[in-house]
Structure formats: C-alpha cells, structure tokens
Amino acid sequence: MIAKDNYPALIETVVVAGLLALLGLLGLYIVPAFYLVTLLLPVPLAYLIIKNNLLYGLLSLGLATFMLIVAFGHIGSALMLVMQFGPTGVIIGLLIKNKVSVDSSMAVLFFWALAVAALNLFVSFVLSGVGYANVTTEFRAAMDQVAEMYRQNGMMDEIGRQQFQQVADQIIHLVQVLLPGTIAVWTIFMTIFTYFITRLLIRKLGYDAAPEFKFLEWRLPWYSIWLVITGLAMAMAGEEFSLRIVNIIGKNILYISAFIFFVLGTAVLMFFLRAWKMPKVVKIIITVALFLYLPLATAIILSLGVVDPVANLRRLSTDSDEGSKGG
C-alpha cells in the first residue's frame, strides 16, 4: 500500500510516468527512434518497482498510458506501445527485485517475448487486415524498382535481370516463411538486452541483484534439444504430407532454435578459447579465421550449441548453483 507520508515516492512515480510518456511519444512520432525507445522504455518502470514496489510501478504505468492516449490521440497505437513495454518492465522489475537468478529470468523473459511477438503478429496481420500477401507484394515491388534502376543505368542486362529476379523470389519466399520467427528472435533479443541494461543500471546504483551472470558457463538443460527435434519433425512432416502451416511452424521453430543455440555455441567456443593453454597470437589467428570463413564458423558454433546441452562439452558441474544453469 502507499503510505500517506510517502510523498517522495509519489513524486518519483509521476516523474517516471512523464518520462515514459515522453519516450513513448518520441517512438510514436519518430519512426527510426521506435526500436531504441522500446529498448529503453521498460528500464524506468523496472527501476521504480525495484526501488519501491509493484503498486508504484502500476500507478506510473497507468498515468503514462493516460498521457500517451491524450497526447497522441490514437488509442490503438498508444495501447499497443504500452503492451510492448509495460508488462516487460513490470516483469523485469519483479525478477530483479526478488533476486531471481539470471538464467531463470532469461527463461521467463524468453516465453514472455514469444507472447509479445505473437501479439504483434496477430495485431499486424489479423486485426489490421494487412496479411502476408500485402507484405510480399510491397517487397516484390521494391525489388522490381531496384532491378529497373540498375537496368536504366546500364548496370544490368536481361540475363542479369533474370538472375536478380530468381534471387528476389528466393528472398521473398524466405520472408513469407520466416517472418514470424524473425519477429520472435528480434523481440527475444530486445527483451533480454533490456533486462541486462536494467540489471547493470541497478547494480551501478547500489541495489542488490542476483549473482553475477557468467556467460561462458551458461548452459541449457538437456531437454532443450527437443526444440530442434520438434522443429525438424514438423518441418519434415509438413513437407511430406503437404501441410503448409505445419511446415512453416516447424521452420520457424528451427529458426528461433538456431538463434538460441548459436548464442550458446558462442559461449562454448569462447570458454574453450579462454581455457586452452596456447599463445595469444594463436587465439587471435583462430578468431580471425572464423570471421573469414563465416559459413563454416556458423556451422561449428551451431553444432557446439546443439551438442552441449546433451554432452556437457565444458564438463560444468551439475551441482553448481543456478547461475550456471540454463532455463
């Protein structure tokens, strides 16, 4: 409850609400700033909850929502923005305030980000009536304009135009299939990055947080491999039995899995580069070689990420605290 004499906290609540509203308006009016704004918006809200309690955070969020609706005028856009940053800020604030381990927090935020991505897809393609066809039509029109510009400038002949068209068709197909997964991956990245920004800020301000996160020792539970198995099974079943929706869902699960296991594989690779007793110049050469041969490096890192949950390649103790465990 809010104590009657707790005026400093109330003033802070109003200030945070005003800051949220200003940042929100900046994102709504200046489109290029939207993604930066959505990255930062949950931070003040989470800070308010950590410093005071959930009630002050909800009060600030309510005031900010009212200000956004009044100032922007479009209720739907304002509420959509609030839905993207409000619950995220509340969840991050509660996780840090209750000193939930980083890995458990990341698991919670992962599933929340998936829910936000699903909401974005539903609003964008179902309620608004835009649909995939409109997106791909606009994308194809843009590619055609690029091809025409090259042709007029003498930079592309008819054969080159046909090759360009084939590449454009492949890209459009990928956009159609992997758009949900792309939105999900971007939302996951933004949400977890915001969590670490908030966590860093809170620690700088002297507040307690969960134990330090050791990225090189981060791991996922063995059953996370079922994410890959499920994606493969659905993609293959959809291909075999001509079930387009099942095929698309399977490919998007694999796409999201690739992002997760690539990050994990990076942690595994960095762990071994640090642990191996070799001259620094050799480590630099290995790193440069990986950048020069990105397709091979990507395959190696993904393989490390997929195998590690089952094989425990780094031989991390299964009895270590939660800070080293995934999920």
JOHU-V274578 format. One record per helix or strand. SS is the DSSP state (H for helix, E for strand). FROM is the first residue (numbers start at 0). TO is the last residue. If there is no record, write none. Layout:
SS | FROM | TO
SS | FROM | TO
This chain:
H | 6 | 28
H | 30 | 50
H | 53 | 71
H | 74 | 96
H | 101 | 126
H | 130 | 151
H | 157 | 203
H | 214 | 216
H | 221 | 239
H | 243 | 274
H | 279 | 291
H | 293 | 310
H | 321 | 323
